Structure formats: C-alpha cells, structure tokens
C-alpha cells in the first residue's frame, strides 16, 4: 500500500477515542486527529481530518495508545502527552513535576510529567477531543521506522517534533515543553533539594566546542533528544550531505560513537564524531537522555545518523 492509500485509510478508519471498542495487538503506525478545531498557541484552525501526530509501535497499538498516550500517569513516557500538556499548561492550570527521583538527582530537565490532578485533566481532554486510526504493519522494526518517517515528512503533523524539519510549530512546542521541564525541576529544587547542582557534569574532555561541525550538530541535537525521549530502541536522523561538505570538506564523514550512562566510552578518530561528542556532553538535556543505558551512534555514507540503544 502506498503512502496516499495509507493516509486515506487513516482518514476513513479514524474513530473517536471513546468509541474504540478494541485496540490492535499488532505492530504498526497510528495517526492522531483532533476534533477540537484549534489548539492553544497554534494560530491556525485544525480540520477533523487533519492528522496532528504520526507514531509507530513495534509491539501493539494497545501498548502504545491505550496503555501509554491516553493513560494518566504516563506523561513521562509519552511525547504526545508532554506536547499536549505543554500547550495547555496555562489554560488548564497544569502543574509539571519531575518524572522520578532519579531524574531529580541527575538533573534531567527535559523529563517531566504532571501532578495527579493535572494528569487527569490531560487524559480527559485527550479522550474527549482526539480520534485515532491504526495501520497494522507487522514488519521488521527498521521497516516500521522507515514508513513512519515517510508519513511524517509527507504530512508534517504539528505535534511531531522529531523527523519533522518542516514543522512550522516545532520550535514553539519544543520551547513550551522546555518551560514545563524548567518549572518541574526548579520547583522541586527550591523546595526540597537545595544542594543539587544546577550545572551539568561534562564527561567528554577531548575536543572543545569550536570545531567545524559544532554548529551543525548543535542544530541537530534537539532531534536526537526528541528521538531518545520517545523510548524507541532504534531511530535515525536524516542529515544534509551538503551541510557537512560546506562545514568541512573530508574524504569521509562516517563514524561510530558509544555513550554509556552519559560518558563517551568509544569514539572514532574523526572530527565529525568529536564535535558531536562535545555538543552532547556540553548540554545537560543531552546528558540526561543518554544516562539511561548504553547508546551507539553511527553515521554511514548515506548521511543517516543511526541511534541504537544497546542496553
């Protein structure tokens, strides 16, 4: 089935969340619609058949939609809930809090959820105002990933921040989410943890952040963080070959980089890799998301950045 047919399938098959009697137990791609007509901070009207978010699940629709996105207490595990909560924070009087004690201790400012009352408000709005459609796609995870990417880049849904460089509201929504994270963290630090240091620990001491590719990686970092924040095991970022060549003409740009709990443990002898490492370890939000295990980052000759959580 081609992209146009899948999109048509989404539109025809969409159901209001509260009307869905059964969720698929197969992997695939899901589409989220809203019948609210508008969203705070978004200066355009939204039609009922406009897809506002595309996501993938390598397990089942039930596990990702019913048991995560539309469930109270799951904002910390749902990028959709974080975006919607950030958009409605002021109008619904939502109160962001850190996702866990570990996040507080490790200064993970990009990770937040809401207090119980606020979580219920977000869930109530989502269940009342959103519709869902699902396309079963029981394929290898790389194939599911590829289809999701193609659909996002074709549809440009306003709530997709990752893989969506043409999203005109991506920076706005990311900023609103950052505000939530700052509020969540600062509130706890001020009240309970005055000894916590506000300064991130920098584990990489090799290259200084002055290399040819630093600015390029700095602009790419939000996409990397968003991908890691979505809790998928393998993801990728499509990069612009011309940008790398303008930054510095090299025979090859390929590299491997391994990060274990926020520390660079393996790195190719490459300026491209060193500049990425210096950007990652120089940003507290990046250290936060890379602190949950071991991650391998590599870029091949096709200028696709692969991010794989090893354990």
Secondary structure by P-SEA (a helix, b strand, c coil): ccaaaaaaaaaaacccccccccccccbbbbbbbbccccccccccccccccccccccccccccccccccccccccccccaaaaaaaaaaccccccccccccaaaaaacccccccccaaaaaaaaaaaaacccbbbbbbcccaaaaaaaaaaaaaaacccccccccccccaaaaaaaaaaaaaaaaaaaaaaccccccccccccccccccccccaaaaaaaaaaaaaaaaaaccccbbbbbbaaaaaaacccccccbbbbbcccccccccccaaaaaaaaaaaacaaaaaaacccbbbbbbccccbbbbbbcc
